[in-house]
């Protein structure tokens, strides 16, 4: 058995606001699923990574799922400047979880939450 094309799907409260949030981070829409002409799932692409966002209601109505608040995973975005990137993301609706800080010998990272509380790690290699 072979598996391929992994992706993460986040269940969100406001699909359009979440799509706009991730598009401000550089993701581009590459798929939309509609029910009765209404979008219920988008797929967004960034540097080869496919992120799905779907409404909690559609997950329940279509699949019988009852998604809750999940803090068991995170999205990691690499950047050139962690501090500036986190400031930008906060200005676009994210909530700070952890101030940018140095760790290991050459990395700098901080965490924010997206509009639905999903953690996003912003990390860069420090320049010496």
C-alpha positions in Angstrom: 0.0 0.0 0.0 1.3 3.4 -1.0 0.2 6.7 0.6 0.8 10.0 -1.1 0.0 13.7 -1.2 -0.4 14.4 2.6 -2.1 17.5 3.7 -3.7 19.0 6.8 -7.3 20.1 7.0 -8.3 22.6 9.6 -11.9 22.9 10.7 -12.8 26.6 11.0 -15.8 28.7 12.1 -15.6 31.3 9.3 -14.4 29.8 6.1 -14.1 33.1 4.1 -12.2 34.9 6.9 -9.9 32.0 7.3 -9.2 31.8 3.6 -8.4 35.5 3.6 -6.1 35.1 6.6 -4.0 32.3 5.0 -3.9 34.2 1.6 -2.3 37.1 3.4 0.4 34.6 4.4 1.1 33.8 0.8 -1.2 30.8 0.3 -3.1 30.6 -3.0 -6.4 28.9 -3.5 -6.2 25.8 -5.7 -9.5 24.1 -5.0 -13.0 24.8 -3.7 -15.8 22.3 -2.7 -19.3 23.6 -2.7 -22.6 22.2 -1.3 -25.7 23.8 -2.9 -23.5 26.5 -4.5 -21.9 27.5 -1.2 -18.2 27.0 -0.5 -17.6 24.5 2.4 -13.9 23.6 1.8 -10.9 25.3 0.3 -7.5 24.0 -0.5 -4.7 26.5 -0.3 -1.2 26.0 -1.6 2.1 27.4 -0.4 5.5 26.2 -1.6 4.2 22.7 -2.4 2.2 22.4 0.9 -1.5 21.9 0.5 -3.6 23.2 3.4 -7.3 22.4 3.5 -9.8 24.5 5.5 -13.4 23.4 5.9 -16.4 24.4 7.9 -17.1 22.5 11.1 -20.7 22.4 10.0 -19.9 20.6 6.7 -17.7 18.1 8.6 -20.7 17.3 10.7 -23.4 17.4 8.0 -21.4 15.4 5.3 -19.2 13.1 7.4 -20.9 12.9 10.8 -17.8 14.5 12.5 -17.9 16.8 15.4 -14.6 18.6 15.3 -13.5 20.4 18.5 -10.6 22.8 19.3 -7.4 20.9 18.4 -4.1 21.9 19.9 -2.4 18.6 19.0 -0.7 19.8 15.8 0.7 23.0 14.3 1.5 24.5 11.0 5.2 25.5 10.6 6.1 28.4 8.3 9.8 29.1 7.6 10.7 32.8 6.9 13.7 35.0 6.7 12.8 37.1 9.8 10.7 35.6 12.5 10.0 38.8 14.4 8.8 40.7 11.4 6.7 37.8 10.2 5.0 37.4 13.5 4.2 41.1 13.7 2.7 40.9 10.2 0.6 37.9 11.1 -0.7 39.5 14.3 -1.6 42.6 12.3 -3.7 40.3 10.1 -5.7 38.7 12.9 -3.5 36.2 14.6 -3.0 36.0 18.4 0.4 35.7 19.9 1.1 32.5 21.8 4.9 32.7 22.3 7.2 35.7 21.7 10.0 35.1 19.2 13.0 33.5 20.9 16.3 31.8 20.0 16.6 28.1 20.4 19.1 25.5 19.4 22.2 27.0 18.0 20.9 28.8 15.0 17.1 29.0 15.0 14.6 31.7 16.1 10.9 30.9 16.5 7.6 32.2 17.9 4.1 30.9 17.8 0.7 32.5 16.9 -2.8 31.2 16.7 -4.9 31.6 13.6 -8.5 32.8 13.7 -9.7 29.5 15.1 -6.9 28.9 17.6 -4.8 26.6 15.5 -1.1 27.1 16.3 1.3 28.3 13.7 5.1 28.2 14.4 7.1 30.9 12.6 10.8 30.0 12.4 13.9 31.1 10.7 17.6 30.3 10.7 19.5 33.1 12.5 22.2 34.9 10.6 25.5 35.3 12.4 
